[in-house]
Amino acid sequence: MINHVDHLCGDSKATPQTYRINTSGNDLVRGFIDKADKTTQNEIERLIAGEAITKKIRPELTCDEIDNSIDNLWSVLLTTGYLTQAGRTEYADYKLVIPNRKVREVFVLQIQECFKAQVKQNESSVLKF
């Protein structure tokens, strides 16, 4: 919002832009996608499709523990705003969703970048195919 107001000061016809997409914080999403196993990849696809997923969240998670398990990354994505709570289950698990279109775009762009990197890494195999 502040970036948009700043642009409006210089150009009264400026349209809102996706500023968050170009932040280094998106490395968090990229790292998460890079570590994803097949189950996690399916959960990310469900999130992008607008569905909720159910996860245990550890609000007391420390920085040292983040990389201990792929499951810890759900807690990080929730606390950093890349996911939001859409309710709780009877067992106190969290129902998580992507909060808005802009964050969904971050996930999609990071997945595309990951795919491009994998294709580039296996370029000779792809060309043979």
C-alpha positions as CSV (number, residue, x, y, z in Angstrom):
1,M,0.0,0.0,0.0
2,I,2.8,2.4,0.9
3,N,4.6,1.7,-2.3
4,H,1.5,2.4,-4.3
5,V,0.9,5.7,-2.6
6,D,4.6,6.6,-3.3
7,H,4.1,5.8,-7.0
8,L,0.9,7.9,-7.0
9,C,2.9,10.9,-5.8
10,G,4.9,10.7,-9.0
11,D,2.2,9.5,-11.3
12,S,-1.5,10.2,-10.6
13,K,-2.5,7.4,-13.0
14,A,-0.3,4.7,-11.4
15,T,-2.1,1.4,-11.0
16,P,-1.5,-0.9,-8.0
17,Q,1.4,-3.4,-8.5
18,T,2.3,-6.7,-6.9
19,Y,5.1,-5.5,-4.6
20,R,5.3,-8.5,-2.3
21,I,6.1,-10.8,-5.2
22,N,9.5,-9.2,-5.7
23,T,10.6,-9.4,-2.0
24,S,13.4,-11.7,-0.8
25,G,10.9,-13.2,1.7
26,N,9.6,-15.3,-1.2
27,D,12.7,-17.4,-0.8
28,L,10.8,-19.0,2.1
29,V,8.2,-20.3,-0.3
30,R,10.8,-21.4,-2.8
31,G,12.7,-23.3,-0.1
32,F,9.5,-24.9,1.0
33,I,8.6,-26.0,-2.6
34,D,12.2,-27.3,-3.1
35,K,11.9,-29.6,-0.1
36,A,8.4,-30.8,-0.8
37,D,7.8,-34.5,-1.2
38,K,4.9,-35.9,-3.3
39,T,2.4,-35.5,-0.5
40,T,3.4,-31.9,0.2
41,Q,3.4,-31.1,-3.5
42,N,-0.2,-32.4,-3.6
43,E,-1.1,-30.2,-0.6
44,I,0.5,-27.1,-2.3
45,E,-1.6,-27.9,-5.4
46,R,-4.7,-28.1,-3.3
47,L,-3.9,-24.7,-1.7
48,I,-3.4,-23.1,-5.0
49,A,-6.7,-24.5,-6.2
50,G,-8.3,-22.7,-3.3
51,E,-8.8,-25.7,-1.0
52,A,-8.0,-25.8,2.7
53,I,-5.5,-28.3,4.1
54,T,-5.4,-29.4,7.8
55,K,-2.1,-29.3,9.7
56,K,-0.8,-29.3,13.2
57,I,0.9,-25.9,13.9
58,R,3.7,-25.3,16.4
59,P,3.4,-21.6,17.4
60,E,6.5,-22.1,19.7
61,L,8.7,-23.2,16.8
62,T,12.2,-21.8,17.0
63,C,14.5,-20.8,14.1
64,D,16.8,-23.7,14.9
65,E,13.9,-26.2,14.4
66,I,12.6,-24.9,11.1
67,D,14.6,-27.3,8.9
68,N,14.1,-30.3,11.2
69,S,11.0,-31.4,9.4
70,I,8.9,-30.4,6.3
71,D,6.0,-30.2,8.7
72,N,7.6,-27.3,10.5
73,L,7.4,-25.2,7.4
74,W,3.6,-25.1,7.6
75,S,4.0,-23.3,10.9
76,V,6.4,-20.8,9.3
77,L,4.2,-20.2,6.3
78,L,1.3,-19.5,8.7
79,T,3.2,-17.1,11.0
80,T,4.7,-15.2,8.1
81,G,1.4,-14.6,6.3
82,Y,1.8,-16.9,3.3
83,L,-1.0,-19.0,4.7
84,T,-3.9,-18.1,7.0
85,Q,-6.1,-19.9,9.4
86,A,-9.6,-20.8,8.0
87,G,-10.7,-22.6,11.2
88,R,-9.8,-25.4,13.5
89,T,-10.7,-29.0,13.7
90,E,-12.1,-30.8,16.8
91,Y,-8.6,-32.0,17.5
92,A,-7.2,-28.4,17.4
93,D,-5.5,-28.8,14.0
94,Y,-5.5,-25.7,11.8
95,K,-7.3,-25.5,8.5
96,L,-4.9,-23.5,6.3
97,V,-5.6,-21.6,3.1
98,I,-3.7,-19.1,0.9
99,P,-5.0,-15.7,2.1
100,N,-5.4,-13.9,-1.2
101,R,-4.7,-13.8,-5.0
102,K,-1.3,-12.0,-4.6
103,V,0.1,-14.7,-2.3
104,R,-1.3,-17.4,-4.6
105,E,0.6,-15.7,-7.4
106,V,3.8,-16.0,-5.3
107,F,3.3,-19.8,-4.9
108,V,2.6,-20.2,-8.6
109,L,5.6,-18.1,-9.7
110,Q,7.9,-20.0,-7.3
111,I,6.7,-23.3,-8.6
112,Q,7.3,-22.2,-12.2
113,E,10.8,-21.1,-11.2
114,C,11.5,-24.4,-9.6
115,F,10.2,-26.2,-12.7
116,K,12.5,-24.1,-14.9
117,A,15.5,-24.9,-12.7
118,Q,14.8,-28.6,-12.9
119,V,14.4,-28.5,-16.7
120,K,17.6,-26.6,-17.0
121,Q,19.4,-29.0,-14.7
122,N,18.2,-31.9,-16.8
123,E,18.5,-30.1,-20.1
124,S,20.3,-32.9,-21.9
125,S,17.6,-35.4,-21.0
126,V,14.9,-33.0,-22.0
127,L,16.5,-32.4,-25.4
128,K,16.8,-36.2,-25.9
129,F,13.2,-36.6,-25.2
